[in-house]
Amino acid sequence: MFYPEVAFPITTGTLAVFLRTELASWSSLTIAPKRPASMPKRFLSIRDDGGTQRGAQMVNRYGVNVWADSAVDAEKIARDAMTALRRLPGTGPFKSSTNFFGPTEIEDDPAFTFGGVPMSHFYFSFAAVVKGS
């Protein structure tokens, strides 16, 4: 099948801005595409796993990691982020968001710590259709 030459935007920044707004009620939550050298109290990272081009659209897969100083907070932040991302369509280049999987608790070895306390880690993934130009 022939696909036209289409440019697709880098989307992790758009997702970070969207989630910062949607999750503003979570105090001390840092959201960024990559994990910092020292972990904050609560942290959410977004990974673009790429996808499949379908004409002028790309079906991208994303992985979202959440760490917090308590398992309850980490899971709640992950679930709140999943709920927010269901409202993503219409934001920037995003046409849809679907196929959510998780959240699942991840055992980090060694565990990341905040203030000497091991952090809890949850992960989920989803797909989104991204419009190219």
ZIDA-V549531 format. One record per pair of residues at least 12 apart in sequence whose ideal C-beta (glycine too) atoms are under 10 Angstrom apart, sorted by the first residue. I is the first residue (numbers start at 1). J is the second residue. Records with the same first field share a line. If there is no record, write none. Layout:
I->J / J
This chain:
1->53 / 54 / 55
2->55
3->53 / 54 / 55 / 56 / 132
4->53 / 55 / 56 / 132
5->132
6->53 / 55 / 56 / 57 / 58 / 131 / 132 / 133
7->56 / 132 / 133
8->50 / 51 / 53 / 56 / 57 / 58 / 60 / 93 / 130 / 131 / 132 / 133
9->58 / 92 / 93 / 130 / 131 / 132 / 133
10->33 / 48
11->33 / 46 / 48 / 58 / 60 / 62 / 91 / 92 / 93 / 94 / 128 / 130
12->32 / 33 / 34 / 45 / 46 / 47 / 48 / 62
13->32 / 33 / 46 / 92
14->46 / 88 / 91 / 92 / 93 / 94 / 130
15->31 / 33 / 44 / 46 / 48 / 62 / 64 / 81 / 85 / 88 / 91 / 92 / 94 / 97 / 128
16->30 / 31 / 32 / 33 / 44 / 45 / 46
17->31 / 91 / 92
18->31 / 46 / 81 / 84 / 85 / 87 / 88 / 91 / 92 / 94
19->31 / 44 / 46 / 64 / 77 / 80 / 81 / 84 / 85 / 88
20->32 / 44
21->84 / 91
22->80 / 81 / 83 / 84 / 85 / 87 / 88 / 91
23->42 / 44 / 77 / 80 / 81 / 83 / 84
25->80
26->42 / 44 / 68 / 73 / 76 / 77 / 80 / 81
27->41 / 42
28->40 / 41 / 42 / 43 / 68 / 69 / 73 / 114
29->41 / 42 / 43 / 44 / 66 / 68 / 73 / 77 / 80 / 81
30->42 / 43 / 44 / 45 / 67
31->43 / 44 / 45 / 46 / 64 / 66 / 77 / 81
32->44 / 45 / 46
33->45 / 46 / 47 / 48
34->46 / 47
35->65 / 67 / 112
38->112 / 113 / 114
39->67 / 68 / 69 / 112 / 113 / 114 / 115 / 119
40->67 / 68 / 69 / 114 / 119
41->67 / 68 / 69 / 70 / 73 / 114 / 115 / 117 / 119
42->66 / 67 / 68 / 69 / 70 / 73 / 74 / 77 / 114 / 119
43->65 / 66 / 67 / 68 / 74 / 77 / 112 / 114 / 119 / 121
44->64 / 65 / 66 / 67 / 68 / 74 / 77 / 78 / 80 / 81 / 122
45->63 / 64 / 65 / 66 / 67 / 123
46->62 / 63 / 64 / 65 / 81 / 85
47->61 / 62 / 63 / 64 / 65 / 123 / 125
48->60 / 61 / 62 / 63 / 128 / 130
49->61 / 62 / 63 / 125 / 127
50->62
51->127 / 128 / 129 / 130
52->127
53->130 / 132
54->129 / 132
55->132
56->130 / 131 / 132 / 133
57->93 / 95 / 96 / 129 / 130 / 131 / 132
58->93 / 95 / 128 / 129 / 130 / 131 / 132
59->95 / 96 / 98 / 99 / 127 / 128 / 129 / 130
60->93 / 94 / 97 / 126 / 127 / 128 / 129 / 130
61->99 / 101 / 125 / 126 / 127 / 128
62->85 / 97 / 124 / 125 / 126 / 127 / 128
63->101 / 102 / 123 / 124 / 125 / 126
64->77 / 78 / 81 / 82 / 85 / 100 / 102 / 103 / 122 / 123 / 124 / 125 / 126
65->78 / 103 / 106 / 108 / 121 / 122 / 123 / 124
66->78 / 79 / 80 / 81 / 102 / 103 / 106 / 119 / 120 / 121 / 122 / 123 / 124
67->106 / 108 / 111 / 112 / 113 / 114 / 118 / 119 / 120 / 121 / 122 / 123
68->114 / 119 / 120 / 121 / 122
69->113 / 114 / 115 / 117 / 118 / 119 / 120
70->117 / 119 / 120
71->105 / 119 / 120 / 121 / 122
72->120
73->119 / 120 / 122
74->103 / 105 / 106 / 119 / 120 / 121 / 122 / 123
75->102 / 103 / 104 / 105 / 120 / 122
76->103 / 122
77->103 / 122
78->102 / 103 / 104 / 105 / 121 / 122 / 123 / 124
79->102 / 103 / 122 / 124
81->103 / 122 / 124 / 126
82->97 / 100 / 101 / 102 / 103 / 124 / 125 / 126
83->100
84->97
85->97 / 98 / 100 / 124 / 126 / 128
86->98 / 100 / 126
88->126 / 128
89->128 / 129
91->128
92->130 / 131
93->128 / 129 / 130 / 131 / 132 / 133
94->128 / 129 / 130 / 131
95->128 / 129 / 130 / 131
96->127 / 128 / 129 / 130
97->126 / 127 / 128 / 129
98->126 / 127 / 128 / 129
99->125 / 126 / 127 / 128
100->124 / 125 / 126 / 127
101->123 / 124 / 125 / 126 / 127
102->122 / 123 / 124 / 125 / 126
103->121 / 122 / 123 / 124 / 125
104->121 / 122 / 123 / 124 / 125
105->120 / 121 / 122 / 123
106->120 / 121 / 122 / 123
107->120 / 121
108->120 / 121
